[in-house]
Amino acid sequence: MRMTQPIRGMLAALSLSAALVLTSAAPANAAVTVTLSPTAGTVGTRVDVLAANCDLDATGDVENTDTSFKLPKNNNNAQGSFTVTEKMRPGVYTVAVTCGSNTASTKFTVASGTAPATGGGSTASQAATAVLWTGAAAVLIAAAGLWLLRRRSNVSAV
């Protein structure tokens, strides 16, 4: 039996779709995993925490410190954050997240120094502003030139 081209294409698309669905589905008993972003920082650094495969509101804490935080449920994950405090001395800390009866952890490194200051100003330099105004002037001059040429072409010779 010979299949026509459209039927073969449809069967290939269905097979590919089924394979993608089956390989991307997480098992029902998938373990909770914790991911930090960034994994190292200085005092003042905000650390985002993701507890994957946690379908509940979770809690987290940085062991051997008084830093604790909440991770509200977000789809099949829980997300939260904490900020590195001055009480956290340089070194490696364990960040533990409890999701229901499961606990998962990962490491965070506190480096010496402070986080860079952010915000509070524009990122545009004076040179960028000058280029912007030069470009605007060029556009205006071109528009005026086109207007004059069009006006000149409408004048009839007597």
N, C-alpha and C positions, 0 to 999 in steps of 0.2 A: 504494500500500500504506500503510495507516494503522497506526502503532505505538501500542501501549497505553502508558498513563502509567508503569507500572513499568519497562518496557523503555527508554523515553526517559530516565528518571531514572538507570537503571543505566549507560547509554551516556554520559550526561553525567558521572557520577562517574568512570567509567573514563578518559574523555578528560581530565578535570581532573587525575586522579592521574598519568597519563602525562606531561602537561605539566609538573607539578611535579617529577617525577623527572628529566625531561630538562633542565630549566632549573637544577636544583640540583646536578647532577653536575659535578664539577670535571674539566677536561680532564686527560688522563694526563700532559701535560708542563707543568702549571701551575707558575708561578714561585713560588719561596719568598718570602714577605713577612714582615717583622719588625714587630711591634707592641709598644710599651712602655706600661706602666701603673704610675705616671704618666709623663708625658713631660718633667716638670721636677721638681726637688726640691733639698733642701739636704743637708748632711752628715748621715748617719744614715738617709736615706730608702731604703727597700727598693723596688727597681724590678723588676716582673714582666715577663718577656720571653716573647713567643709567636712562634714561627716557624711560620707557617701553610704548609701543603702540604709539610712536611718529615716524611717517613715514616722517619726515621733518628734515632739519637742525634746531637745537634749540639753544637757548641762556640761560645762567644761571647766577645768581648772588647770593652772600651772602649778605643778607639784613643788612643794617646799616654799611657796609664796602665799600671799593672801589674795591672789588674783583668781577670780572665778568669773564666768560669763555664761550667758544663755545662747542656745542655738535653736531658733524657731524652725519648725518644719517647713520645707520648701520642696514640693513634689516628693520625690523619693529620697531626699537629702535633708540635712539640717545645716543651717549656716549661721555663723556668728563671728564675733571678733573680740580682740582684747588689745590693750595698748601696753607696751613695755614701760614699766614704772621705774622710778629712781631706786626703789628698794631691790630691784632685780640686779644683782651684781653680774659682771661678765662671767659667762660660763654656759654650760649646756643644761637645759631644763626639759623635763618631760611634760608634754601637754596631753592630758587625758580627757576623753569625752565619754560620757555615759548616756547611752541611748536605750531606754527601757532597762532590760537586764544585761545588755551588752556594754562592754567598755573597750575602747580602743585608744591607742596613744601613739605619739610620734615625738620627735625631738625638735627643740628650738634653741638656737644659739644666740645669746646676748653678747654683743661685742662692746668694747669700751668706746666712749665718746657719746655724742648726742646726734639725734636725727637732724638732717638739714631742714632749715626753715622753708616752708612752702606757702604759696599764696601771697596775697597782700599787694599784688601789683600786676602790671601788664607785661606780657612777654614780647611785645613789639618793641624793636629798637628805634632810635631816631633815624637811622639809615633806612629802615623799612618804611617809616612814615614819609621820608623825603622821596623815595621811589614811588610810593603811592600817589603823592601829590603831583609828581612829574608825569606819571601816566595819565592822571586825570586831566592835566593841562594839555597833553598831547591829543587826547580824545576831543577836548573842546576845540582846539585849533583845527583838527581835521574836520569836525562838524561845521565850523564856520567857513572853512575853505570850500567844502562841498556846497554849502548854501550859496556862497558867492558865485561859484561856477554855474550852478543851476539858474541863478538869477540872471547871470550874464547871457546864458543861452536863450533866455526868454525875450531879450531885447531885440526888436526888429530894426533892420537897417532902413533908413529913409532915403 
